[in-house]
Amino acid sequence: MTGERKKLLLRLDPAVHDALARWAADELRSTNSQIEFLLRRALSEAGRLPDGVGRMRPRGRPRKTQEDGEHEGGADHGEAPG
C-alpha cells in the first residue's frame, strides 16, 4: 500500500463495537487494527485482496529500540556496569 492511509468514518451498533473492542484487547490490537485485520482476512478468503498490499504491523506494542531511549548494555548515564 502506497501513500497516506485512508480514513473512514464507520458507524457501528454499540454492541458490535463493544464485542470488537473486547476481541481486539484479547488479541493485543487496537479496535482499528482489529477491524483492518478482519477486513484483510475477509478479502483474502474471498480472493479479493489486491497484490502488493503491505503487511500489517505485528500485534502488541512495538519493541523498544535505541532511538526510544533504551541504553545499550543496560548502563545508565554512561556508568560502567558492575
N, C-alpha and C positions, 0 to 999 in steps of 0.2 A: 504494500500500500504506500503510495507516494503522497507527499504534501501534508497539509494540516488535517487532523482528524475531524470528521464531521460531527456536528452537534445535532441532537434530535430531542424534541420535546415529546415525551411519551406519557400518555395518561393511562393509569392502571387502576383497577379495582384495589382498594386498600388491603383487602385480604390477600390478593395476589402479590402485591408489593411486600407485605409482611412475610409471606412464605418465601419469596425470593431473597429477601434480606437475611432471613434465618439460614437458608441454604448457602448463601454467599459466605456468611460468617463461618459456617461449618467447613467450607472449602478454603478458608483464609483468603477470600476475594472481597472486593468491594461489590456492592449491588450492581453498579455499572459494568464491572468486569464480568460478573456472573451472567448478566444479560448478553454481553458480547460473546462470551464462551458458548452459551446455549444457541445463539443465533448462528455462530460459525459451525457448530456441530450439526444443526439442522440443515444448513446449506450444504455441508459436506455429505451428509447422508442422502440428500436429495440430488446429489450430483450437480449442484449449482454454485459451489464455492469457486470463484474465479482463480485461474492460475496466477501465481505471483503474489498472492495475499500474504503479507508478513505474518510471522508467528506472534502469538500473544506473549507478553512478559510472563514469566513463571509466577505462580500464585505465592502469596505471602509477602512479607517485607523484603525489599532488596537487601543484599548483604552490604555491610559497611565496607568502604574502600578507603585507601589512603586519603583521597580528597574529602571524605566525610569526617575526617578528624581522627581516624584510628592511627595510633602510633606504631611504627614498625618495631618489633621486638618487645613490645609491651612496656617499654620505659617511657615515663612521662617527663616532659620538660628537659630533655637532654640528659637525664640522670642515667648512669650505668646500672643495669640490673644487678641485683645481688644482695 
